[in-house]
Amino acid sequence: MEVGACSHIGKVRDTNEDAYYISDNELKLFIIADGMGGHNAGEIASHIAIDTIKDYISKRIELFSMVSEDNIDNIIKEAIIRANQVIFTKSSEEINYQGMGTTLTVVLILSGNAIYIGHVGDSRAYLYHNDKFRQITQDHSLVGELLRNGSITENEARIHPKRNIITRALGTEHNIIVDLYKIEINNDDIIVLCTDGLSNVVDVEEIEDIIIRCHNIQEGCEHLVSLANERGGYDNITVVAIKMGHNE
């Protein structure tokens, strides 16, 4: 397995409210989050989400010598629900954190040929598989809904004035709906996670071209972040990419 990651504040924001996590142990866990809220509260929210989820998942996986598919889905879902509760409570109790929240995309890879994804918000997971590159997750955003119901086109979505309105995020409500995916993978498949600081200015064809043609995965991540900055760097930009190896 080859892993790359790059995160940048961009050219407009005062702080980087994005966060990501790459496990450095046997648990192949990858998380990306894009925080929101005033007084740097978005940065707090994204880090709370990642810390809560990595701790929850790692402890639960350790409890099972054999983990069923249903157990994996439940563990990921419960971890995200727990993170939502922690952020929502902190937001309710501290005035500086009112209204804070974060997007979240979680990828868990276990032995075998499948990845498990938990998702809330408009950060994204893409997959390069069988020479095709596609978006796995759905954007929980106003523009995403308009696109899915055919009200606007892809080109209109890129420049829509309300493209930053998120319809689902951790911490903004007491209860949260979590999207769960199980995806079959092969050797040399590539998983790309990114925040909307990238996807709002670099389209899917460009992401595919760069991540596949670059010398290595880390170089690809850095190239994508540089391109987003060249196009204005209007938001924080974060990319995590995982290329599956032949010993997974």
C-alpha positions in Angstrom: 0.0 0.0 0.0 1.2 3.5 -0.9 -0.2 6.5 0.9 0.1 10.2 0.2 -1.4 13.3 1.9 -1.2 17.1 1.6 -3.2 19.8 3.4 -2.8 23.6 2.9 -4.5 26.6 4.3 -5.1 28.1 0.8 -4.7 31.8 0.0 -7.7 33.3 1.6 -8.5 31.7 5.0 -6.8 32.7 8.3 -6.7 29.1 9.6 -6.7 25.6 8.2 -10.0 24.0 9.5 -9.4 20.8 7.5 -7.9 17.8 9.2 -7.0 14.3 8.2 -5.8 11.1 9.8 -3.7 8.2 8.4 -3.3 5.3 10.8 0.3 4.3 11.5 -0.4 0.9 12.8 -2.0 -2.3 11.5 -5.4 -0.7 11.4 -5.8 0.7 7.9 -8.0 3.7 8.8 -8.1 7.0 6.8 -10.2 10.1 7.7 -10.7 13.5 6.2 -12.7 16.3 7.7 -13.6 19.9 6.8 -14.6 22.0 9.7 -16.9 25.0 9.8 -17.8 27.7 12.4 -16.5 31.0 13.7 -13.7 31.7 16.2 -11.7 28.8 14.7 -14.5 26.5 15.9 -14.3 24.6 12.6 -10.8 23.5 13.4 -12.0 22.3 16.8 -14.8 20.4 15.2 -12.7 18.6 12.6 -10.1 17.5 15.1 -12.8 16.3 17.7 -14.4 14.2 14.9 -11.1 12.6 13.9 -9.9 11.9 17.5 -13.3 10.5 18.5 -13.6 8.2 15.5 -10.1 6.8 15.4 -10.3 6.0 19.1 -13.7 4.4 18.8 -13.0 2.3 15.7 -9.5 1.1 16.9 -10.9 0.0 20.3 -13.9 -1.8 18.8 -11.9 -3.6 16.1 -9.5 -4.8 18.8 -12.4 -6.4 20.6 -13.3 -8.7 17.7 -10.9 -11.5 16.5 -13.3 -11.9 13.5 -15.3 -8.9 12.4 -18.4 -9.5 10.3 -19.4 -7.1 7.5 -22.4 -6.0 9.6 -20.1 -5.3 12.5 -17.8 -3.2 10.4 -20.7 -1.0 9.2 -22.1 -0.7 12.7 -18.7 0.3 14.1 -18.2 3.0 11.5 -21.7 4.3 11.9 -21.5 4.3 15.7 -18.2 6.1 15.7 -19.6 8.9 13.5 -22.7 9.2 15.7 -20.5 9.4 18.8 -18.4 12.1 17.2 -21.6 14.0 16.2 -22.8 13.9 19.8 -19.5 15.2 21.2 -19.3 18.1 18.8 -23.0 19.0 19.2 -22.7 19.0 23.0 -19.6 21.1 23.0 -21.3 23.5 20.5 -24.3 23.8 22.8 -22.3 24.4 26.0 -19.6 26.9 24.8 -20.7 30.2 23.2 -17.5 30.4 21.1 -18.3 27.1 19.5 -22.0 27.6 18.7 -22.9 26.3 15.3 -19.7 24.5 14.7 -19.6 21.4 12.6 -17.6 19.4 10.2 -17.9 17.2 7.1 -16.4 13.7 7.4 -15.3 10.8 5.2 -13.9 7.7 6.8 -12.3 4.8 4.9 -11.5 1.5 6.7 -9.6 -1.2 4.8 -9.5 -4.7 6.2 -7.8 -7.8 4.9 -9.5 -9.0 1.7 -10.7 -7.1 -1.3 -13.1 -4.5 0.2 -13.1 -1.0 1.6 -15.7 0.4 4.0 -16.7 4.1 3.9 -18.7 6.2 6.2 -19.7 9.7 5.0 -21.4 12.9 6.0 -21.1 16.2 4.2 -19.5 17.4 1.0 -16.0 16.1 1.3 -15.5 13.3 -1.2 -14.2 9.8 -1.8 -13.2 8.8 -5.3 -12.1 5.4 -6.6 -9.9 4.5 -9.6 -10.9 0.9 -10.4 -10.7 -1.1 -13.7 -9.4 2.0 -15.5 -12.4 4.1 -14.4 -12.3 7.0 -12.0 -15.5 7.9 -10.2 -16.9 9.6 -7.2 -18.2 7.1 -4.6 -19.8 9.4 -2.0 -22.7 11.8 -2.6 -22.4 15.5 -1.7 -24.7 16.5 1.1 -25.1 20.0 -0.2 -27.7 22.1 -1.8 -25.9 22.0 -5.2 -25.5 18.2 -4.8 -29.3 17.8 -4.4 -30.0 20.1 -7.3 -27.6 18.1 -9.5 -29.1 14.7 -8.5 -32.6 15.8 -9.3 -31.6 17.3 -12.6 -32.3 20.9 -11.8 -28.8 22.0 -12.8 -25.9 20.7 -14.9 -22.4 19.8 -13.8 -21.1 23.1 -15.3 -23.8 25.1 -13.5 -22.9 23.3 -10.3 -19.3 24.5 -10.5 -20.2 28.1 -10.5 -23.5 28.0 -8.5 -23.6 30.9 -5.9 -24.9 28.6 -3.2 -22.4 25.7 -3.7 -21.0 26.2 -0.2 -24.4 25.4 1.5 -24.1 22.0 3.3 -27.3 20.0 4.0 -25.7 17.5 6.4 -22.7 17.9 8.7 -21.5 16.5 12.1 -22.3 18.7 15.1 -25.1 20.8 13.7 -28.0 18.6 14.9 -28.6 16.1 17.7 -29.1 13.2 15.3 -27.1 12.4 12.2 -27.7 10.3 9.1 -24.6 8.4 8.0 -24.0 7.1 4.4 -22.3 3.8 4.4 -20.6 2.1 1.4 -18.8 -1.2 0.8 -16.7 -1.1 -2.3 -14.8 -4.1 -3.9 -11.2 -3.3 -4.8 -8.3 -4.8 -6.6 -4.5 -4.4 -6.6 -3.4 -1.0 -7.9 -6.8 0.6 -7.3 -6.5 4.1 -5.9 -8.8 5.8 -3.3 -8.7 9.6 -3.2 -10.3 11.6 -0.3 -10.5 15.4 -0.6 -12.2 18.4 0.9 -14.3 20.8 -1.3 -11.3 23.2 -1.4 -10.1 20.8 -4.1 -13.3 19.6 -5.7 -14.8 23.0 -6.1 -11.9 24.1 -8.4 -10.4 20.9 -9.9 -12.8 18.7 -11.8 -12.9 14.9 -11.6 -11.1 14.4 -14.9 -8.2 16.5 -13.8 -8.0 14.7 -10.4 -7.9 11.4 -12.3 -5.2 12.5 -14.7 -2.9 13.9 -12.0 -3.2 11.1 -9.5 -2.6 8.4 -12.1 0.2 10.1 -14.1 2.3 11.5 -11.2 5.5 9.7 -10.3 4.1 8.6 -6.9 1.0 9.1 -4.8 2.5 11.8 -2.6 3.6 13.8 -5.6 0.0 13.5 -6.9 -1.5 14.9 -3.7 0.9 17.8 -3.7 0.3 18.6 -7.4 -3.5 18.6 -6.8 -3.2 21.0 -3.8 -0.8 23.3 -5.9 -3.4 23.4 -8.7 -6.2 24.4 -6.3 -4.0 27.2 -5.0 -3.2 28.3 -8.5 -6.9 28.6 -9.2 -7.4 31.0 -6.2 -6.9 28.9 -3.1 -10.3 30.2 -1.9 -10.6 27.5 0.8 -8.5 25.1 2.8 -7.4 22.2 0.6 -6.7 18.6 1.7 -6.1 15.4 -0.2 -5.4 11.9 1.0 -4.7 9.1 -1.5 -4.2 5.4 -1.1 -2.9 3.0 -3.7 -3.6 -0.6 -3.0 -0.6 -3.0 -3.1 -0.3 -6.6 -3.9 0.1 -7.7 -0.3 -3.2 -6.3 1.1 
